[in-house]
Amino acid sequence: MSPASTIAFAFAVLMCAIVVRAQEPTAPPSAPRPAAPAGARAGKELFDMTCQVCHGRAGVGSIGPALRGTKFTKDFVAKTMREGRTGTMMPSFDKRLSGSEIDGVARYVATLQEPDSPEPPTLRGDPTNGESTFFSPVAFACRNCHTFNGRGGKVGPDLSTRVHTLTARDLFQRIVVVPHRSPEPRYNTMKVTTKVGQIMTGIRAGETSDVVYFYDTSSLPPILRRLPKSDIVHTERNHESVMPADYASKFTLQQLLDVVSYLKSAPVTLADVVK
């Protein structure tokens, strides 16, 4: 993967976690610990839903660097969150989080410098829930365009024979980082202009000597249209994907992990898709 794609992937995963609030599994019982300040406890919850994606569980490092060292004081972390880091994939959170939320995260990161700082459990996908999400009745559900194990639509590729050669990270990338992927030629979109000036964008499904069958993807779910060739005045092919580019805001991070787990027929953790 090119450096630009890697950064785009990491940023997309980060945005996914920022937009949504996924539920984490309950941590196993452990020895009692001294209570953390209220601001740090709230900051931990927000850290788990945002920063953890790049900086790892309890800031141990992943795509982004480990948050360890004497420089990671509350003031340093808060300043970095407000301003971002130019030339890196660390964005400014000044307009995404409130001042008190940034302060809470900064307080939590400061506590991570202590040897006995607790590590939160990682998110884990559930294949059964993933099947429900894949075949859900919403307009942007996967099943409207994709077939899996004999069920689903025919607009996009049949996933049944493809997922076996893809890692969990590959699948997650193909769902979330859509703008950075090129579709297969047979799924390239085309723009059709009719005599009455109607313009539609979609995917050619087939044709006869007189008719073009066309999946209109102007809205979801796609609509199969029958267009007489005599009504078409212009067609234009392009290389855009019709797969929505905003699944990070349509599904929670938990739901995305569930879908990947369903496709892989095994539970997938957050670490599996960001490693």
Buried (B, 14 or more C-beta within 10 A) or exposed (E): EEEEEEBBBBBBBBBBBBBBBBEBEEEEEEEEEEEBEEBBBBBBBBBBBBBBBBBBBBBEBBBBBBBBEEEBBBEBBBEBBBEBEEEEBBBBBEEBBEEEBBBBBBBBBBBBBEEEBEEBBBBBBBBEBBBBBBBBEEEBBBBBBBBBEEEBBBBBBBBBEBBEEBBBBBBBBBBBBBEBEEBEEEBBBBBBBBEEEEEBBBBBBEEEEEBBEBBBBEEBBBEBBEBEEEBBEEBEEEEBBBBBBBBBEBBBBBBBBBBBBBBBEEBBBBBBBBE
